[in-house]
Amino acid sequence: MSSDQTPHIKPLNGTNYSTWSEEMKALLHSKGLWRLVSGTEAHPTAAGDDQDKWDAKADKAAGEIMLALEADQRVHIRTVQDDPVAAWNALATLYVQQRPGARFAAYDEFFSIRK
């Protein structure tokens, strides 16, 4: 694979968020965009070169996220598609269980399935 080729990531389809988010995070890290998407690299307040560079990185990150979604998943970020932080957070809110014990409940449910 050449250095300017993007690794293949299976697009988010509604059932693969866990894998998709790990792979997207790695991709965004490799492109120097993760700190922006995670919110740790704040938008510069003063106009100038730093702000222009941040805006260009935000555009790249937003594009990477949008292109890594199946068409039917894009509706979830359509209103924030130009804001990679908001887009990432919207998807996390939609797909990540925030309740304590949710994983254990799913685990128990999985092993209680009988034929």
C-alpha positions as a printed Julia matrix, in Angstrom:
115×3 Matrix{Float64}:
   0.0     0.0    0.0
   1.45    3.39  -0.9
   1.76    6.06   1.76
  -1.05    8.18   0.31
  -3.55    5.34   0.09
  -6.22    5.25   2.78
  -6.52    1.93   4.62
  -9.84    0.18   4.01
 -12.25    0.55   6.9
 -15.62   -1.13   6.7
 -18.17    1.71   6.77
 -20.36    2.14   9.83
 -23.55    0.23   9.14
 -25.38    0.42  12.45
 -24.16   -2.91  13.81
 -20.38   -2.47  13.76
 -19.84    0.71  15.8
 -17.34   -0.81  18.23
 -15.0    -2.03  15.5
 -15.64    0.98  13.29
 -14.82    3.49  16.04
 -11.55    1.73  16.93
 -10.46    1.62  13.3
 -11.54    5.21  12.64
  -9.69    6.4   15.72
  -6.53    4.67  14.45
  -7.01    6.17  10.98
  -7.56    9.65  12.4
  -4.46    9.23  14.6
  -2.4     8.22  11.56
  -3.52   11.33   9.69
  -2.87   13.67  12.64
  -6.59   14.41  13.06
  -7.58   12.54  16.23
  -6.66   15.32  18.7
  -8.98   17.64  16.81
 -11.85   15.1   16.64
 -11.48   14.16  20.31
 -11.71   17.82  21.28
  -8.25   18.05  22.85
  -6.99   20.36  20.11
  -9.14   23.45  20.53
 -10.01   25.84  17.73
  -7.6    28.81  17.85
  -9.28   32.01  18.95
  -7.07   34.41  17.0
  -7.5    34.68  13.24
  -4.47   33.76  11.19
  -2.41   30.82   9.98
  -3.15   28.65  13.02
  -6.88   29.07  12.55
  -6.6    28.33   8.83
  -4.59   25.15   9.53
  -7.11   24.04  12.17
 -10.01   24.66   9.78
  -8.28   22.64   7.04
  -7.72   19.75   9.47
 -11.36   19.95  10.58
 -12.48   19.73   6.96
 -10.31   16.64   6.42
 -11.56   14.99   9.61
 -15.2    15.71   8.77
 -14.69   14.24   5.31
 -13.02   11.1    6.68
 -15.9    10.52   9.09
 -18.62   11.12   6.5
 -16.96    8.87   3.92
 -16.66    6.06   6.49
 -20.45    5.8    6.94
 -22.94    3.74   4.98
 -25.4     6.03   3.2
 -28.21    5.22   5.64
 -26.02    6.22   8.61
 -25.25    9.7    7.3
 -28.62   10.98   8.45
 -27.36   10.81  12.05
 -24.75   13.5   11.44
 -26.22   15.44   8.54
 -26.83   18.58  10.63
 -23.28   18.52  12.06
 -21.39   16.98   9.14
 -19.0    19.94   8.91
 -18.1    19.7   12.61
 -16.02   16.54  13.18
 -16.18   16.82  16.98
 -19.98   17.04  16.97
 -20.26   14.3   14.34
 -18.07   11.9   16.33
 -19.95   12.66  19.54
 -23.35   12.25  17.84
 -22.38    8.77  16.64
 -20.98    7.82  20.04
 -24.16    9.0   21.75
 -26.25    6.98  19.34
 -24.3     3.72  19.55
 -22.54    3.55  22.94
 -24.49    2.17  25.88
 -23.97    4.59  28.77
 -25.74    2.52  31.42
 -23.54    0.68  33.95
 -23.86   -3.04  33.56
 -25.17   -2.92  30.0
 -22.29   -5.05  28.76
 -22.83   -7.63  31.48
 -26.53   -7.77  30.71
 -25.76   -8.33  27.03
 -23.2   -10.98  27.96
 -25.71  -12.8   30.19
 -28.38  -12.54  27.51
 -26.02  -13.95  24.9
 -25.17  -17.01  26.98
 -28.77  -17.63  27.99
 -29.85  -18.2   24.37
 -31.05  -21.75  23.86
 -31.73  -23.64  20.67
